[in-house]
């Protein structure tokens, strides 16, 4: 009995270690925005089977990309406080195990997407994997302080994947969702880079606060937040959303701008941490308001299409 309990305990610990490689908090936001994209793509409810298959497939490929990222960056992770407790730097899993895990999980996700969703979603998801795990992680991140701007294209793809999974196409509205996340990414990540700048310098990564200084980065956090405010109004301007979304977006943008202005005028690491945490909440709430507005319009303004 004791041996069985020990085996079970070790199995649970091993599962937890592999799950840590998947960066579940990041993947949860990816899946959330992808699912919102599915709901926004149709006036009623998305087809249940394709929605479930797409959600699971996107989650698996995103987890595989995160694990591959951990594999490539394990030496960097070992010298940074926020990442040195990950399984690879601690020696809890090997590089080969991580590579195999990433391949199996990613392959399973791709099979689900191709077999039960549609080829377009599968190929777009594969391109997203390559963009993040290979182009961003291997080439961009160690080479240029604009890594997060260029690489942000991969991180902005989930709502497009969700949209394509239920419609089989990518519309201009889907690209608007892409644009919102694309412009959101730099102020979100640079807020983190500001208060982690010494760790990035120690790791030898050319993040913007390291290469161009704190003041330059603070200015760009503000400029991108202003651009984000303009971009988030576009769904209302194009008729994709209504007043509920517009009011919600402007309130959320106002808070984000407050933080960005405060960072620029009177910086502190504590303020940068608050800004980073708010940016995650911001994106979640923004997409939630989009969803609420979408179904309010369908129910009350277009009842025949519900």
HELIX and SHEET records of a PDB file:
HELIX    1   1 UNK A    2  UNK A   21  1                                  20    
HELIX    2   2 UNK A   24  UNK A   40  1                                  17    
HELIX    3   3 UNK A   48  UNK A   72  1                                  25    
HELIX    4   4 UNK A   74  UNK A   78  1                                   5    
HELIX    5   5 UNK A   95  UNK A  116  1                                  22    
HELIX    6   6 UNK A  119  UNK A  129  1                                  11    
HELIX    7   7 UNK A  130  UNK A  140  3                                  11    
HELIX    8   8 UNK A  147  UNK A  155  1                                   9    
HELIX    9   9 UNK A  158  UNK A  167  1                                  10    
HELIX   10  10 UNK A  172  UNK A  195  1                                  24    
HELIX   11  11 UNK A  197  UNK A  203  1                                   7    
HELIX   12  12 UNK A  208  UNK A  211  1                                   4    
HELIX   13  13 UNK A  214  UNK A  237  1                                  24    
HELIX   14  14 UNK A  243  UNK A  265  1                                  23    
HELIX   15  15 UNK A  269  UNK A  296  1                                  28    
HELIX   16  16 UNK A  297  UNK A  301  3                                   5    
HELIX   17  17 UNK A  303  UNK A  305  5                                   3    
END                                                                             
